[in-house]
Amino acid sequence: MSRNDLGFDTINLGHGSGGLMTRDLLDHIIFETFNNPYLNQKHDGSIITVDGELAISTDSFVVSPIFFKGGNIGELAVNGTVNDVAMCGADPKFLSLAFVVEEGLPMEDFVKIVDSIKKAADTAGVQIITGDTKVVERGKGDKIFINTTGFGKVHPKANISSNKIKSGDKIIISGPVAQHGMAIMSQRDGLEFESTIESDTTNLNFLVKDLLDVFGAKIHLFRDPTRGGVASVLSELADDTNLGIKLQETEIPLDDQVAAACEILGLDPLFVANEGIFITVVGAEIADEVVKLMKKHEKSPRASCIGEFTSEHPKKVVMHSVIGGKRMVTPLLGEQLPRIC
């Protein structure tokens, strides 16, 4: 039986029953796609051997629409969790994968999503080693939701903690902000507008490893500004460290088309979700070297030092604007962009 010829054009409740239809779905789509010794045991879990500290992160993905410019919910689920593990200073190697599928999802769409997961996992160097599939009645879900849990060994040189941040530390961002959120919004029902903006979803684990290989414990923190954007991450860090943050608006990378889309929708780019960039906090003495290394990497050619921590205004983030003024950057209140990841 071919993985594209299960006899059904759409997912139906029988595919989540635990019976023969479930087995066919798993055998001819899931197991065939993610073929590896861990998953091929077809057990309730997998056993892995780890020597040293292990970082674990789990996330659920409910993005709408499920296909968008630059990606889909499948690769987003891989990249999002891979990056969360990497932000802990770890090298992600294994993922669990769980689907909640609504009855009626076209089988063709499910296969496309599974294929994109396989491609993203291969690109990131991770294996799918266990998982689950549930099917809910039509109208009780929204096409498909995905949960992934990532596992990775912590880098031997890593010592990632906000407790290490001190006044004078520099804040570096790996690339342009707000691309993912604006890619989603440009295709959302009722808000569609002409745009070539693509999601920035990608894996960042190899870049993180390169930085840790060179700078080790001199890297104080990694954080990916997904939901809530850059503003929310920096506001949290200012609060956690009891330090202030000075931001330089001129140094924050932002594509013109993204800026225009944000202006049209009345959104501040600093609050918009990202899925392919991260913020790192480093000592001032290595900041230029870190930026130089990042700019040579394919994932971060537009890396930039956007600000620093200060003792001048504790727990406050202050933006030094393009026109020379200053404004407070506050944390996001409520939900600005629902179902963004």
C-alpha positions as CSV (number, residue, x, y, z in Angstrom):
1,M,0.0,0.0,0.0
2,S,1.3,3.5,-0.9
3,R,1.5,6.2,1.7
4,N,-0.7,8.3,-0.6
5,D,-3.2,5.5,-1.2
6,L,-5.0,4.6,2.0
7,G,-8.4,4.5,0.4
8,F,-9.5,7.9,2.0
9,D,-9.3,11.4,0.6
10,T,-9.7,12.9,4.1
11,I,-8.9,12.1,7.7
12,N,-12.0,10.5,9.5
13,L,-12.7,9.4,13.0
14,G,-11.6,5.8,12.2
15,H,-8.1,7.1,11.8
16,G,-8.1,7.9,15.5
17,S,-9.9,4.8,16.7
18,G,-6.8,2.7,17.5
19,G,-7.9,0.0,15.1
20,L,-6.9,-1.0,11.6
21,M,-7.3,2.4,10.0
22,T,-5.1,3.9,12.7
23,R,-2.5,1.3,12.1
24,D,-2.6,1.9,8.3
25,L,-2.2,5.7,8.9
26,L,0.8,5.1,11.2
27,D,2.5,2.4,9.2
28,H,2.1,4.0,5.7
29,I,2.5,7.7,6.6
30,I,4.2,8.2,10.0
31,F,6.5,5.2,10.4
32,E,7.4,5.2,6.7
33,T,8.3,8.9,6.8
34,F,10.2,9.0,10.1
35,N,11.8,5.5,9.7
36,N,14.5,5.1,12.4
37,P,15.4,2.4,15.0
38,Y,13.8,4.3,17.9
39,L,10.4,4.8,16.2
40,N,10.4,1.4,14.5
41,Q,10.0,-0.3,17.8
42,K,6.3,0.9,17.7
43,H,6.2,1.0,21.5
44,D,4.6,3.5,23.8
45,G,7.9,5.3,24.1
46,S,11.6,5.2,23.3
47,I,14.7,4.7,25.5
48,I,17.7,7.0,24.9
49,T,21.1,7.2,26.5
50,V,22.3,10.6,27.8
51,D,25.6,11.4,29.4
52,G,25.4,14.7,31.2
53,E,22.7,17.4,31.6
54,L,19.6,17.1,29.4
55,A,17.4,20.0,28.2
56,I,13.8,19.3,27.6
57,S,11.2,21.6,26.1
58,T,7.6,21.0,24.9
59,D,5.3,23.2,22.8
60,S,1.9,23.0,21.1
61,F,1.3,24.6,17.7
62,V,-2.2,25.8,16.7
63,V,-1.3,28.4,14.0
64,S,-4.0,29.6,11.6
65,P,-3.8,29.2,8.6
66,I,-1.9,25.9,8.7
67,F,-0.1,26.7,5.4
68,F,1.4,30.2,5.1
69,K,4.1,31.9,3.1
70,G,7.4,30.5,4.0
71,G,6.2,27.4,5.8
72,N,3.4,25.4,7.5
73,I,2.4,24.2,10.9
74,G,4.6,21.0,10.5
75,E,8.0,22.6,10.0
76,L,7.0,25.3,12.5
77,A,6.4,22.6,15.1
78,V,9.9,21.2,14.5
79,N,11.7,24.5,14.4
80,G,9.9,26.0,17.3
81,T,10.8,23.2,19.7
82,V,14.3,22.7,18.3
83,N,15.0,26.4,19.0
84,D,13.6,26.3,22.5
85,V,16.0,23.5,23.3
86,A,18.8,25.4,21.7
87,M,18.0,28.5,23.8
88,C,18.8,26.4,26.9
89,G,22.3,26.0,25.5
90,A,21.7,22.4,24.4
91,D,22.1,20.4,21.2
92,P,18.6,19.1,20.2
93,K,18.7,15.5,19.0
94,F,15.2,13.9,19.6
95,L,11.6,15.0,19.2
96,S,8.3,13.5,20.2
97,L,5.4,14.3,17.8
98,A,1.7,14.4,18.6
99,F,-1.1,15.2,16.3
100,V,-4.7,16.3,17.1
101,V,-6.4,16.1,13.7
102,E,-10.0,17.3,12.9
103,E,-12.1,14.8,10.9
104,G,-12.3,16.0,7.3
105,L,-8.7,17.3,7.0
106,P,-7.7,16.4,3.4
107,M,-5.3,13.4,3.4
108,E,-3.1,15.3,0.9
109,D,-2.7,18.1,3.4
110,F,-1.8,15.7,6.2
111,V,0.9,14.1,4.0
112,K,2.3,17.5,3.1
113,I,2.6,18.4,6.7
114,V,4.2,15.1,7.6
115,D,6.7,15.5,4.8
116,S,7.5,19.1,5.9
117,I,8.2,17.7,9.4
118,K,10.5,15.1,8.1
119,K,12.4,17.7,6.0
120,A,12.7,20.2,8.9
121,A,13.8,17.5,11.3
122,D,16.5,16.3,8.9
123,T,17.7,19.9,8.4
124,A,17.9,20.4,12.1
125,G,19.6,17.0,12.7
126,V,16.9,15.7,15.0
127,Q,15.0,12.4,15.0
128,I,11.3,11.8,15.7
129,I,11.4,9.0,18.3
130,T,7.8,8.7,19.7
131,G,4.4,10.3,19.3
132,D,0.7,10.1,19.2
133,T,-2.3,10.7,16.9
134,K,-5.8,11.6,17.9
135,V,-8.8,12.5,15.6
136,V,-11.6,14.7,16.8
137,E,-15.1,15.1,15.4
138,R,-15.7,17.7,12.6
139,G,-16.2,21.1,14.2
140,K,-14.4,20.1,17.4
141,G,-11.0,21.2,16.3
142,D,-9.5,23.4,13.6
143,K,-7.9,21.2,10.9
144,I,-4.8,20.1,12.9
145,F,-2.9,20.9,16.1
146,I,0.6,19.6,16.8
147,N,2.6,19.1,20.0
148,T,6.4,18.5,19.9
149,T,8.8,17.8,22.8
150,G,12.5,18.2,22.3
151,F,15.4,16.6,24.1
152,G,19.1,17.6,23.8
153,K,22.3,17.4,25.8
154,V,23.5,20.7,27.3
155,H,26.7,22.1,25.7
156,P,29.7,21.5,28.0
157,K,30.6,25.2,27.8
158,A,27.1,26.5,28.3
159,N,26.1,28.4,31.5
160,I,22.8,30.1,30.4
161,S,21.0,32.1,33.1
162,S,19.5,35.5,33.5
163,N,21.3,35.6,36.9
164,K,24.5,36.2,35.0
165,I,23.3,39.4,33.3
166,K,25.0,42.6,34.6
167,S,24.9,46.3,33.8
168,G,26.8,47.0,30.6
169,D,26.0,43.6,29.0
170,K,25.1,44.0,25.3
171,I,21.9,42.7,23.6
172,I,22.4,41.2,20.2
173,I,19.6,40.1,17.8
174,S,20.2,37.6,15.1
175,G,18.0,39.0,12.3
176,P,15.0,41.1,11.2
177,V,12.0,41.3,13.5
178,A,8.2,40.6,12.9
179,Q,8.5,38.5,9.7
180,H,6.6,35.5,11.0
181,G,3.7,37.4,12.5
182,M,3.2,39.6,9.4
183,A,3.4,36.5,7.1
184,I,0.6,35.0,9.1
185,M,-1.5,38.1,9.2
186,S,-1.2,38.7,5.4
187,Q,-3.1,35.4,4.8
188,R,-5.6,35.5,7.7
189,D,-9.3,35.5,6.9
190,G,-10.6,39.1,6.9
191,L,-7.2,40.7,6.9
192,E,-5.7,39.4,3.7
193,F,-3.4,41.9,1.9
194,E,-1.0,41.7,-1.0
195,S,2.5,40.9,0.4
196,T,5.5,38.8,-0.4
197,I,6.5,38.6,3.3
198,E,7.5,35.1,4.3
199,S,7.8,33.5,7.7
200,D,11.3,33.4,9.1
201,T,10.7,29.9,10.6
202,T,14.0,28.0,10.7
203,N,16.2,26.0,13.0
204,L,18.8,28.0,15.0
205,N,20.6,25.2,16.8
206,F,23.7,25.1,14.7
207,L,24.3,28.8,15.1
208,V,23.8,28.5,18.8
209,K,26.3,25.6,18.9
210,D,28.9,27.7,16.9
211,L,28.6,30.6,19.4
212,L,29.0,28.3,22.4
213,D,31.9,26.5,20.8
214,V,33.7,29.8,20.6
215,F,32.5,31.9,23.5
216,G,31.2,29.3,25.9
217,A,30.1,30.7,29.3
218,K,30.7,34.3,28.1
219,I,27.3,33.9,26.5
220,H,25.0,34.9,29.3
221,L,21.6,34.2,27.8
222,F,19.7,33.1,24.7
223,R,16.0,33.8,24.2
224,D,13.8,33.5,21.1
225,P,11.2,36.2,20.9
226,T,8.2,34.2,19.6
227,R,4.8,35.2,21.0
228,G,4.9,38.7,22.4
229,G,7.9,39.6,20.3
230,V,11.1,41.3,21.2
231,A,9.4,43.8,23.5
232,S,7.9,41.2,25.8
233,V,11.2,39.2,26.1
234,L,13.2,42.4,27.0
235,S,10.5,43.6,29.4
236,E,10.7,40.2,31.2
237,L,14.5,40.3,31.4
238,A,14.5,43.9,32.8
239,D,12.0,42.7,35.5
240,D,13.9,39.5,36.2
241,T,17.3,41.2,36.5
242,N,16.2,44.4,38.2
243,L,18.1,46.3,35.6
244,G,17.1,48.8,32.9
245,I,17.5,48.3,29.2
246,K,18.5,50.9,26.6
247,L,17.4,50.1,23.1
248,Q,18.6,51.8,19.9
249,E,15.8,51.8,17.3
250,T,18.3,52.5,14.5
251,E,20.0,49.2,15.2
252,I,16.9,47.0,15.1
253,P,16.8,45.1,11.8
254,L,13.4,45.5,10.1
255,D,12.4,45.0,6.5
256,D,10.6,47.8,4.8
257,Q,7.7,45.7,3.7
258,V,7.3,44.3,7.2
259,A,7.4,47.8,8.6
260,A,4.7,49.0,6.1
261,A,2.5,46.0,6.9
262,C,2.8,46.7,10.7
263,E,1.9,50.4,10.0
264,I,-1.2,49.4,8.0
265,L,-2.4,47.2,10.8
266,G,-1.5,49.5,13.6
267,L,1.0,47.1,15.1
268,D,4.4,47.7,16.8
269,P,7.0,45.4,15.2
270,L,8.5,44.8,18.6
271,F,5.4,43.0,19.7
272,V,5.0,40.8,16.7
273,A,5.9,37.1,16.8
274,N,9.2,35.8,15.3
275,E,10.1,32.2,14.6
276,G,13.6,32.3,13.1
277,I,15.6,34.8,15.2
278,F,16.9,35.0,18.8
279,I,18.3,37.5,21.3
280,T,21.6,36.8,23.0
281,V,23.0,38.7,26.0
282,V,26.8,38.9,26.2
283,G,29.5,40.8,28.0
284,A,30.5,44.1,26.4
285,E,34.0,42.8,25.8
286,I,33.0,40.2,23.3
287,A,29.9,41.8,21.7
288,D,31.7,42.9,18.5
289,E,33.3,39.5,18.1
290,V,29.9,37.8,18.6
291,V,28.2,40.0,16.0
292,K,31.1,39.4,13.6
293,L,30.8,35.6,13.9
294,M,27.0,35.8,13.5
295,K,27.1,37.9,10.4
296,K,29.2,35.2,8.7
297,H,26.6,32.5,9.5
298,E,23.8,31.8,7.0
299,K,21.1,32.1,9.6
300,S,22.2,35.6,10.8
301,P,23.8,37.8,8.2
302,R,21.9,40.8,9.6
303,A,22.8,40.3,13.3
304,S,23.0,43.6,15.2
305,C,23.8,44.9,18.7
306,I,20.5,46.6,19.6
307,G,21.1,47.8,23.1
308,E,22.5,47.2,26.6
309,F,21.5,46.6,30.2
310,T,21.9,49.6,32.6
311,S,21.4,50.4,36.2
312,E,20.0,53.9,35.3
313,H,16.3,52.9,35.2
314,P,15.7,49.6,36.9
315,K,13.0,47.3,35.4
316,K,12.3,49.7,32.5
317,V,13.0,49.3,28.8
318,V,13.7,52.6,27.1
319,M,13.9,53.0,23.3
320,H,16.1,55.7,21.9
321,S,14.2,56.5,18.7
322,V,15.3,57.3,15.2
323,I,14.4,61.0,15.6
324,G,16.4,61.3,18.8
325,G,13.6,61.0,21.4
326,K,12.9,58.3,24.0
327,R,9.9,56.2,24.7
328,M,9.1,53.4,27.1
329,V,8.7,49.9,25.8
330,T,6.1,48.1,27.8
331,P,5.2,44.4,27.9
332,L,2.4,43.1,25.7
333,L,-1.0,43.2,27.5
334,G,-3.4,40.6,26.4
335,E,-3.3,38.8,23.0
336,Q,-2.3,40.9,20.1
337,L,-2.1,38.3,17.4
338,P,-4.1,35.1,18.2
339,R,-3.1,31.7,16.7
340,I,0.3,32.9,15.5
341,C,2.2,29.7,16.3
